Amino acid sequence: MLFVIAVYGTWRLRTTPERAGPQIMLIQSNHPHVRGGASTTTPEEAVAFFLRELETHLAQNHADLVILPENEFPPLND
């Protein structure tokens, strides 16, 4: 059964036409934290960082989807 599955999978991979998928952009911060996990960055600084990075990267590259970490974007959490 495993042999049949492997042959079928190989056949499908070779017969399926390749096409480009969506362009996804992930913006992740590297804000310093103190012991215990508390951030040393203010909410305003975090928002400014993400908006600045978003503008910079979108000006250089096209993205169909942008992913921002929700826990680092305080105004959305209220």
Residue, then its C-alpha position, 0 to 999 in steps of 0.5 A: m500500500l505504501f508503494v502505491i501511495a508513493v507512486y501515485g504521489t510521484w506521478r501527481l507531483r510530475t503531472t501537476p503544472e507549477r505556478a507561483g503562489p501568493q506572496i506572503m510577508l511576515i513582519q516580526s519584531n525583536h523587542p527586548h524583554v526582561r526576565g519573566g517576559a515583560s516587554t521593555t518597549t512601549p506600545e507606541e514604540a511597537v506600533a511605530f516599529f510595525l508601521r515603519e517596517l510595513e511601509t518600508h517593505l511594501a514600498q520595495n516588494h509586493a505582498d498579497l498577504v501581510i502577517l503581523p503578530e497580534n500580541e505586539f500590536p496593542p491598539l488592536n487588542d483593546 
